[in-house]
Amino acid sequence: MVVSFYRQHEFMWTSKTMESAFLLMSVDGGIRGPQTMSKRRFGRQQYHTQDQYPREYHDRAIKRPRNVYSRPILPIFEPSGLLALESNNEQGLALKHVEPPDAVSPEAYFNQWKVARPQRTLFELFLYRKGAGDQAFKSWVLESKSAYIIGRDMGRVAEDPDEEKEVVVADIGIPEESTSKQHCVFQFRLKQGYLVPYILDLSSANGTLLNGAILPSARYVQLHSGDVLELANKSDATEYELVFVAE
């Protein structure tokens, strides 16, 4: 009697186990077989077991959604200055200096404010040769232009017609070999309603001295009346000096 009771319960337990193993009812009413069940169980184990399946775990962990929002790259309409630099040339030689937006000539400035000519400030540059006395070798009135390039001008004329003549782009020429073709530039700028003169070294080979001190390259430095410019990094390396006068 005991044996038959045990066998009856064993048969019931085995039947339920086989039924759940071979026929599993899904939530939506479908039927999944044992093969599908084993894949799902294997897949979960594969996902949650990092040590046993490290690559599969890593691939699923870094999976990203398909539709990822990315910020659009908008065009930049600000002027870069490259076009102005490319078009800034003289006699086929590219000029190093591009004038700033606040550049203004003394003539345009005084005309705008309707300043009478006798009351206008006169800006001049005087070129002196050291040891030649107080007599200026040459002078320039800085009035009609907003920028004046200072550079080498030996004043040579090629005797041979076939020989190529040296291109001179300097507005203020210095007859010295150590001076660069585009050594520095004298620039007028409008600052807070005032006309202010500046000097800018154009990355010259030998540098520029202002009252005996070396000017920083490619940086505007304000000038005052009586300032002395030397187109060299040492005072004894040049025979000439420029004196700026504003009166």
DATA-V898795 format. One record per residue. N is the residue number from 1. RES is the residue in three letters. SS is DSSP state (H for helix, E for strand, L for the rest). PHI is phi in whole degrees, 0 to 359 (none if undefined). Layout:
# DATA-V898795
n=N res=RES ss=SS phi=PHI
n=N res=RES ss=SS phi=PHI
This chain:
# DATA-V898795
n=1 res=MET ss=L phi=none
n=2 res=VAL ss=H phi=294
n=3 res=VAL ss=H phi=296
n=4 res=SER ss=H phi=297
n=5 res=PHE ss=H phi=294
n=6 res=TYR ss=H phi=295
n=7 res=ARG ss=H phi=296
n=8 res=GLN ss=H phi=298
n=9 res=HIS ss=H phi=291
n=10 res=GLU ss=H phi=297
n=11 res=PHE ss=H phi=294
n=12 res=MET ss=H phi=294
n=13 res=TRP ss=H phi=294
n=14 res=THR ss=H phi=293
n=15 res=SER ss=H phi=294
n=16 res=LYS ss=H phi=294
n=17 res=THR ss=H phi=295
n=18 res=MET ss=H phi=294
n=19 res=GLU ss=H phi=294
n=20 res=SER ss=H phi=288
n=21 res=ALA ss=H phi=281
n=22 res=PHE ss=H phi=260
n=23 res=LEU ss=L phi=229
n=24 res=LEU ss=E phi=250
n=25 res=MET ss=E phi=277
n=26 res=SER ss=L phi=276
n=27 res=VAL ss=L phi=293
n=28 res=ASP ss=L phi=275
n=29 res=GLY ss=L phi=95
n=30 res=GLY ss=L phi=281
n=31 res=ILE ss=E phi=241
n=32 res=ARG ss=E phi=247
n=33 res=GLY ss=L phi=272
n=34 res=PRO ss=H phi=293
n=35 res=GLN ss=H phi=291
n=36 res=THR ss=H phi=295
n=37 res=MET ss=H phi=297
n=38 res=SER ss=H phi=294
n=39 res=LYS ss=H phi=293
n=40 res=ARG ss=H phi=296
n=41 res=ARG ss=H phi=294
n=42 res=PHE ss=H phi=294
n=43 res=GLY ss=H phi=296
n=44 res=ARG ss=H phi=295
n=45 res=GLN ss=H phi=296
n=46 res=GLN ss=H phi=294
n=47 res=TYR ss=H phi=286
n=48 res=HIS ss=H phi=270
n=49 res=THR ss=L phi=254
n=50 res=GLN ss=L phi=284
n=51 res=ASP ss=L phi=289
n=52 res=GLN ss=L phi=280
n=53 res=TYR ss=L phi=229
n=54 res=PRO ss=H phi=293
n=55 res=ARG ss=H phi=290
n=56 res=GLU ss=H phi=296
n=57 res=TYR ss=H phi=294
n=58 res=HIS ss=H phi=293
n=59 res=ASP ss=H phi=298
n=60 res=ARG ss=H phi=285
n=61 res=ALA ss=H phi=291
n=62 res=ILE ss=L phi=261
n=63 res=LYS ss=L phi=295
n=64 res=ARG ss=L phi=247
n=65 res=PRO ss=L phi=294
n=66 res=ARG ss=L phi=289
n=67 res=ASN ss=L phi=270
n=68 res=VAL ss=L phi=259
n=69 res=TYR ss=L phi=285
n=70 res=SER ss=L phi=235
n=71 res=ARG ss=L phi=288
n=72 res=PRO ss=L phi=292
n=73 res=ILE ss=L phi=272
n=74 res=LEU ss=L phi=272
n=75 res=PRO ss=L phi=290
n=76 res=ILE ss=L phi=253
n=77 res=PHE ss=L phi=261
n=78 res=GLU ss=L phi=287
n=79 res=PRO ss=L phi=292
n=80 res=SER ss=L phi=272
n=81 res=GLY ss=L phi=89
n=82 res=LEU ss=H phi=290
n=83 res=LEU ss=H phi=294
n=84 res=ALA ss=H phi=294
n=85 res=LEU ss=H phi=291
n=86 res=GLU ss=H phi=290
n=87 res=SER ss=H phi=277
n=88 res=ASN ss=L phi=271
n=89 res=ASN ss=E phi=215
n=90 res=GLU ss=E phi=216
n=91 res=GLN ss=L phi=55
n=92 res=GLY ss=L phi=81
n=93 res=LEU ss=E phi=255
n=94 res=ALA ss=E phi=291
n=95 res=LEU ss=L phi=274
n=96 res=LYS ss=L phi=285
n=97 res=HIS ss=L phi=261
n=98 res=VAL ss=L phi=245
n=99 res=GLU ss=L phi=293
n=100 res=PRO ss=L phi=287
n=101 res=PRO ss=L phi=297
n=102 res=ASP ss=L phi=267
n=103 res=ALA ss=E phi=290
n=104 res=VAL ss=L phi=206
n=105 res=SER ss=L phi=275
n=106 res=PRO ss=H phi=302
n=107 res=GLU ss=H phi=297
n=108 res=ALA ss=H phi=294
n=109 res=TYR ss=H phi=294
n=110 res=PHE ss=H phi=290
n=111 res=ASN ss=H phi=293
n=112 res=GLN ss=H phi=297
n=113 res=TRP ss=L phi=267
n=114 res=LYS ss=L phi=55
n=115 res=VAL ss=L phi=273
n=116 res=ALA ss=L phi=296
n=117 res=ARG ss=H phi=301
n=118 res=PRO ss=H phi=296
n=119 res=GLN ss=H phi=264
n=120 res=ARG ss=L phi=281
n=121 res=THR ss=L phi=285
n=122 res=LEU ss=L phi=260
n=123 res=PHE ss=E phi=255
n=124 res=GLU ss=E phi=222
n=125 res=LEU ss=E phi=238
n=126 res=PHE ss=E phi=244
n=127 res=LEU ss=E phi=259
n=128 res=TYR ss=E phi=244
n=129 res=ARG ss=E phi=259
n=130 res=LYS ss=L phi=297
n=131 res=GLY ss=L phi=82
n=132 res=ALA ss=L phi=256
n=133 res=GLY ss=L phi=92
n=134 res=ASP ss=L phi=270
n=135 res=GLN ss=L phi=281
n=136 res=ALA ss=L phi=290
n=137 res=PHE ss=L phi=288
n=138 res=LYS ss=E phi=198
n=139 res=SER ss=E phi=217
n=140 res=TRP ss=E phi=223
n=141 res=VAL ss=E phi=264
n=142 res=LEU ss=L phi=263
n=143 res=GLU ss=L phi=219
n=144 res=SER ss=L phi=277
n=145 res=LYS ss=L phi=245
n=146 res=SER ss=L phi=273
n=147 res=ALA ss=E phi=219
n=148 res=TYR ss=E phi=230
n=149 res=ILE ss=E phi=279
n=150 res=ILE ss=E phi=254
n=151 res=GLY ss=E phi=197
n=152 res=ARG ss=E phi=285
n=153 res=ASP ss=L phi=211
n=154 res=MET ss=L phi=280
n=155 res=GLY ss=L phi=70
n=156 res=ARG ss=L phi=272
n=157 res=VAL ss=L phi=241
n=158 res=ALA ss=L phi=293
n=159 res=GLU ss=L phi=287
n=160 res=ASP ss=L phi=274
n=161 res=PRO ss=L phi=299
n=162 res=ASP ss=L phi=281
n=163 res=GLU ss=L phi=283
n=164 res=GLU ss=L phi=287
n=165 res=LYS ss=L phi=280
n=166 res=GLU ss=L phi=291
n=167 res=VAL ss=L phi=281
n=168 res=VAL ss=L phi=247
n=169 res=VAL ss=L phi=249
n=170 res=ALA ss=L phi=284
n=171 res=ASP ss=L phi=281
n=172 res=ILE ss=E phi=240
n=173 res=GLY ss=E phi=270
n=174 res=ILE ss=E phi=245
n=175 res=PRO ss=L phi=279
n=176 res=GLU ss=L phi=214
n=177 res=GLU ss=L phi=294
n=178 res=SER ss=L phi=286
n=179 res=THR ss=L phi=278
n=180 res=SER ss=L phi=286
n=181 res=LYS ss=L phi=299
n=182 res=GLN ss=L phi=237
n=183 res=HIS ss=L phi=278
n=184 res=CYS ss=E phi=209
n=185 res=VAL ss=E phi=223
n=186 res=PHE ss=E phi=263
n=187 res=GLN ss=E phi=235
n=188 res=PHE ss=E phi=266
n=189 res=ARG ss=E phi=225
n=190 res=LEU ss=E phi=263
n=191 res=LYS ss=E phi=237
n=192 res=GLN ss=L phi=53
n=193 res=GLY ss=L phi=85
n=194 res=TYR ss=E phi=248
n=195 res=LEU ss=E phi=274
n=196 res=VAL ss=E phi=237
n=197 res=PRO ss=E phi=272
n=198 res=TYR ss=E phi=227
n=199 res=ILE ss=E phi=239
n=200 res=LEU ss=E phi=223
n=201 res=ASP ss=E phi=282
n=202 res=LEU ss=L phi=268
n=203 res=SER ss=L phi=51
n=204 res=SER ss=L phi=291
n=205 res=ALA ss=L phi=291
n=206 res=ASN ss=L phi=252
n=207 res=GLY ss=L phi=80
n=208 res=THR ss=L phi=225
n=209 res=LEU ss=E phi=254
n=210 res=LEU ss=E phi=241
n=211 res=ASN ss=L phi=55
n=212 res=GLY ss=L phi=89
n=213 res=ALA ss=E phi=255
n=214 res=ILE ss=E phi=287
n=215 res=LEU ss=L phi=283
n=216 res=PRO ss=L phi=292
n=217 res=SER ss=E phi=288
n=218 res=ALA ss=L phi=56
n=219 res=ARG ss=L phi=218
n=220 res=TYR ss=L phi=288
n=221 res=VAL ss=E phi=231
n=222 res=GLN ss=E phi=290
n=223 res=LEU ss=L phi=254
n=224 res=HIS ss=L phi=232
n=225 res=SER ss=L phi=299
n=226 res=GLY ss=L phi=97
n=227 res=ASP ss=L phi=293
n=228 res=VAL ss=E phi=246
n=229 res=LEU ss=E phi=249
n=230 res=GLU ss=E phi=230
n=231 res=LEU ss=L phi=271
n=232 res=ALA ss=L phi=193
n=233 res=ASN ss=L phi=270
n=234 res=LYS ss=L phi=224
n=235 res=SER ss=H phi=294
n=236 res=ASP ss=H phi=277
n=237 res=ALA ss=H phi=266
n=238 res=THR ss=L phi=222
n=239 res=GLU ss=L phi=262
n=240 res=TYR ss=E phi=237
n=241 res=GLU ss=E phi=214
n=242 res=LEU ss=E phi=253
n=243 res=VAL ss=E phi=244
n=244 res=PHE ss=E phi=266
n=245 res=VAL ss=E phi=229
n=246 res=ALA ss=E phi=233
n=247 res=GLU ss=L phi=214
